[in-house]
């Protein structure tokens, strides 16, 4: 059986939570560690794109930032950008630059806390033949985030999605896949007028609460 078939089978039978919560499964199957998928080699060795964030800390870094990063399992730096503990394979991130984009792909590219979830909800219903059935599915299954996903087999999962694929990202322009930057898909510029102060304050509140344990 081909590796991709094995990956697909495991994904269909195993939840992401089980892969992370079970120590044996985490060791054998997640791509966060050296596992069966990469011959038990450290996925961060000789990887110039993705690094473990805790290994990139400097002596002069802010104390709160150090504590925050050290508290997040497998926090990553992707091209110098901190991914705050998202479940994603470093192997997939390493190949993200060369991800194949389809002409039919639809992307939501936005700043955090600027109405992304609301936009994803609308898009997923617009592209659905059965809105009621679609609304009952988890939003992360309807719209896939590039920097958030499965700890194993993310590439295979995306390749098997039927067109049009609905995807989203908070990644800056220069961290998006090359074909996406070259607009190898349909492009629509939509503007949603959420108050700038509201976007900044909401984003700051979430970051602040996660970093120092603040609760309101």
N, C-alpha and C positions, 0 to 999 in steps of 0.2 A: 504494500500500500504506500502511495506517495506521501511525502511529509505533509503537503498541503491538505491531503485528505484526512490524515491523522489529526491535524490541527482543527479542521472543520468538525470532525467527529467529537473531539473533546469540547469544543466551544458549544456544540449543540447539546451536550450532556452535562456540562459542568458550569456552575455559576462563577462569576468573577470573584465573588466574596469567598467562595470555598477555596479557590486557588490562592487567595491571600491569607485566609484564616488558618488553613491547614499547613503546618510547617513542612510536611513531606511534599505535598502538592506544590507549595511555593518553591521549594528547592528544585524539584524535578521539572516543573512545567512553565513557570513564569520566566519571561525574558529579562526580568530585573536582575537575575543572577545568571551565572553560567549554568545552563540547563541542557536538557536533551536536545533542544533546538539549535544550540550553537556549540555542541561538543563540550559542554561544561567550561567554556572559556569566559572570562570576565567580559561582559559586553561593553565596559567602559575603557578597557585597555586599547590603546591605539585608536581611540575615537576622538577626533578633534572637534566634533559637532556637539556631542552630548557628554556632559560630565556630571558626576554626583556633586550636588551643590555644597555639601559639607566639606568636600575635598578642595573646593575653590575658595574657601573662606580665608581672609587675610587677617593678620594680627591687628590691623587698625580698623577692622570692621566694627560697626556698632554692636554693642553687647546684646541689645534686644533682637537685632537681626540674626546674630549668631544663635541665640536661644531658639528663635523661631525656626530657622532652617534645620537645626539639629532635632527639633521636635517632629519634623515631617519625615516619615519613612520614604526613602528613595526620592527625595526632592532633587530635581534636576536643573541643570543649566543647559538650555538649548541655544547655541550660538550666543552665549552670554546673557540670555534672558531666563530669569527664574520661573520655572513652572512649579507652582506651589502644591506639590504633592499629588498631582493628577495621576490617575492610573493610566499609564501608557508605556509601551515598550520602547526602551532606548534603541533597540534595533530598528523599529519602525521610524522613530524620529531621525535616525541617521540617514534613512533613505527618503525622508520627506521632500527634500529638495528636488528629487527626480521623480516624484509621484506623477503618474500619468493622469492627466485631466481629460475628461470627455467634453465634447461640444455641448452635451445636454446637461452637464453638471450645473447645479444652482448653489451659490455660496452666499452665506450671510457673514460679512466681515465687519466687525464692529468693535468699538471701545467697550470695555466692561461696564456694566450697569447702565447702558444707554438704550435699553429696550430690546435687547437681543432675544430674550425668551419669548416676549410678546410677538416679535417678528417671526421667529421660528414656528410658533403656534399657527399663525396666520398662513404662512407659506405651506406648511405640511397639510393644512386643510384644503388650500387652493389646489394642490397637486394630487389630492386624493379623490378617488371615485366614490368613496363611502365615508363622508365626514364623521358620522356617528361612530363607526367602527374605528376610524383613525384616531379619534379623540380619546378612545379608551386605551390606546397604546402609550407607554412612557415616551415623553418627548425626546429623550436621548436615543431612543430606537428609531424615531422618525427623522430626526436631524442629527447627524453625526459630527461631533467636534474633532478637528484634526489633532489637537493637542490633548485630547481626553479620549480614552478608549480602552480596549482590551489589553491585558497584560501579556497576551500571547495571540498571535494570528490576526493582528489588526489589518495588515495589508491584504491578507486573503479575504477577510470579512468585507473590506471596501471593494475589492475586485468583484465580489459576487453580488453586490447590491445591484438591483435593476435600475435602469435609467428611467427618469432623471434622478440622480442621486442628490439628496438635500444635505448640505454640509455647512458647517459654521466654524468660525475661528476668531480668536482675539489676537492672533499673532500679528505683529507689525508687517508692513508690506514686504520688507526685505527678508523676512523669515518664512514667507509663504512659498509654496512650491514654484519652481521656475516657470512651468507651463501656465500656472495661474497668473503670475506676474506678467506673462506675455499675452494674457487674455485669450487663452486657448479654450474659451467657453463664452457663453453669452453674458454680457455685462449690462447691468441696470444700476443706476445710481439713484437710490431712494433716500429721502431725507425725512427723519422723524424728529419733530421739534420737542425733545424733552429738555427741560430747563437745565442749562449747563451746571448751575450750582447744585441742583438735585443729583445729577450724575456724579459729580465730584464728591459730595458729602456722603452719598450712599456707598460709593466705592471705598472712601476713606474709613467709614464706620466698619465695614466688613474686614478690611485689612487690619484696622486697629484692634477690633475685637478678637481676631484670630491670633494676632501677634502678642498681645499682653493680657489676654483673658478678660477683656472688658465685656460687661453685659449691661444692658439698659433695662 
